[in-house]
Amino acid sequence: LTSNGSPVLPPHPNMAPNAIVSNCDIKSVSGRGVVAIDGGKTHISNCYIHDCAATGIYVGGSGSSAFVEQTDVLLNGNGNETARRGIARGHSGIYLEQGSAVLRDCNISSNSLTGISAVSSDNCSLVVENSDL
């Protein structure tokens, strides 16, 4: 919401979604923590993304991107047993299908499958700097 309580609307209906996530504790028993798809862009800083049933951060689709800094991505991908449409164990902390991701000064560890999975040789870019994997 804006300072006067009105909803924040994109400047143009055809504009790709952008998200800024800062100083948050993110957990999801039903799936992924943060998702950037279909050209969406996200900037994640100083967050704790943990215990997501599936992937902690998912980037998919051409033009999608995630810039992640000073963030811990831990203990994701262990599935769930209580959700209606259960999620199997075996997901990554960060899953880059298409698009780009920059990880700077992050801790990405103790996730179920891998810390980072980059699965496409097309339309995919990954930069990791000063991070613990």
C-alpha positions as CSV (number, residue, x, y, z in Angstrom):
1,L,0.0,0.0,0.0
2,T,1.1,3.6,-0.6
3,S,1.6,6.0,2.3
4,N,-2.1,7.1,2.0
5,G,-3.3,3.4,2.1
6,S,-4.1,3.0,-1.7
7,P,-3.0,-0.1,-3.5
8,V,0.3,0.1,-5.5
9,L,-0.5,-0.4,-9.2
10,P,1.9,-1.0,-12.0
11,P,2.4,2.0,-14.2
12,H,1.3,0.1,-17.3
13,P,-0.8,-3.1,-17.5
14,N,1.7,-4.7,-19.9
15,M,4.7,-4.1,-17.6
16,A,6.4,-7.1,-16.2
17,P,6.0,-7.5,-12.4
18,N,8.8,-6.3,-10.2
19,A,9.2,-7.1,-6.5
20,I,11.5,-5.8,-3.9
21,V,11.8,-8.0,-0.8
22,S,13.9,-6.8,2.1
23,N,14.5,-7.9,5.7
24,C,11.9,-10.7,5.5
25,D,11.6,-14.2,7.0
26,I,10.1,-16.3,4.2
27,K,8.8,-19.9,4.8
28,S,6.3,-21.9,2.7
29,V,4.8,-25.2,3.7
30,S,2.8,-25.2,0.4
31,G,5.6,-24.7,-2.2
32,R,8.2,-22.1,-3.3
33,G,9.3,-19.1,-1.3
34,V,10.0,-16.4,-4.0
35,V,9.1,-16.8,-7.7
36,A,10.1,-14.7,-10.7
37,I,8.5,-15.9,-13.9
38,D,7.3,-14.6,-17.3
39,G,9.7,-11.6,-17.3
40,G,9.2,-10.8,-13.6
41,K,12.1,-9.3,-11.7
42,T,12.9,-9.5,-8.0
43,H,15.5,-7.9,-5.7
44,I,15.9,-9.8,-2.5
45,S,18.1,-8.4,0.3
46,N,18.8,-9.3,3.9
47,C,16.2,-12.1,4.0
48,Y,16.0,-15.6,5.5
49,I,14.4,-18.0,3.1
50,H,13.9,-21.3,4.7
51,D,11.8,-24.4,5.2
52,C,10.0,-24.0,1.9
53,A,8.4,-27.3,0.9
54,A,9.7,-26.9,-2.7
55,T,12.4,-24.4,-3.9
56,G,13.4,-21.4,-1.9
57,I,13.8,-19.1,-4.9
58,Y,12.6,-20.0,-8.4
59,V,13.5,-18.1,-11.6
60,G,11.9,-19.2,-14.9
61,G,11.0,-17.8,-18.2
62,S,12.9,-15.6,-20.6
63,G,13.7,-12.2,-19.2
64,S,13.0,-13.2,-15.6
65,S,15.6,-12.3,-13.0
66,A,16.5,-12.4,-9.4
67,F,19.2,-10.2,-7.7
68,V,19.8,-11.7,-4.2
69,E,22.2,-10.2,-1.7
70,Q,23.0,-10.8,1.9
71,T,20.4,-13.5,2.1
72,D,20.3,-17.0,3.7
73,V,18.6,-19.7,1.6
74,L,18.5,-22.8,3.9
75,L,16.7,-26.0,4.5
76,N,14.4,-25.8,1.5
77,G,13.0,-28.6,-0.7
78,N,12.1,-31.2,2.0
79,G,8.5,-31.5,0.7
80,N,5.5,-31.7,3.0
81,E,3.1,-34.3,4.2
82,T,0.2,-32.2,5.3
83,A,-0.7,-30.1,2.3
84,R,-3.7,-31.3,0.2
85,R,-1.6,-31.8,-2.9
86,G,1.6,-32.9,-1.2
87,I,5.1,-31.9,-2.5
88,A,7.7,-34.6,-2.8
89,R,11.1,-34.1,-1.1
90,G,14.0,-33.2,-3.5
91,H,14.1,-29.5,-4.4
92,S,16.9,-27.0,-4.6
93,G,17.5,-23.8,-2.6
94,I,17.6,-21.8,-5.8
95,Y,16.3,-23.1,-9.1
96,L,17.2,-21.2,-12.3
97,E,15.3,-22.6,-15.2
98,Q,15.6,-19.6,-17.6
99,G,16.4,-16.0,-17.0
100,S,19.2,-14.6,-14.8
101,A,20.3,-14.6,-11.2
102,V,23.0,-12.7,-9.4
103,L,23.8,-14.0,-5.9
104,R,26.1,-11.8,-3.8
105,D,27.2,-12.4,-0.2
106,C,24.7,-15.2,0.4
107,N,24.6,-18.4,2.3
108,I,22.9,-21.2,0.3
109,S,23.2,-24.5,2.2
110,S,21.5,-27.5,3.7
111,N,18.8,-27.6,1.0
112,S,17.4,-31.0,0.0
113,L,18.6,-31.5,-3.6
114,T,21.2,-28.9,-4.4
115,G,22.1,-25.4,-3.3
116,I,21.7,-24.1,-6.8
117,S,20.3,-25.8,-9.9
118,A,20.8,-24.1,-13.3
119,V,19.1,-26.4,-15.8
120,S,19.0,-24.7,-19.2
121,S,21.8,-23.8,-21.5
122,D,19.6,-21.3,-23.3
123,N,18.5,-18.0,-22.0
124,C,20.2,-18.6,-18.6
125,S,22.8,-16.6,-16.7
126,L,24.1,-17.1,-13.2
127,V,26.6,-15.0,-11.3
128,V,27.7,-16.0,-7.7
129,E,30.0,-13.7,-5.7
130,N,31.3,-13.9,-2.2
131,S,28.8,-16.6,-1.2
132,D,28.9,-19.8,0.8
133,L,27.5,-22.9,-0.9
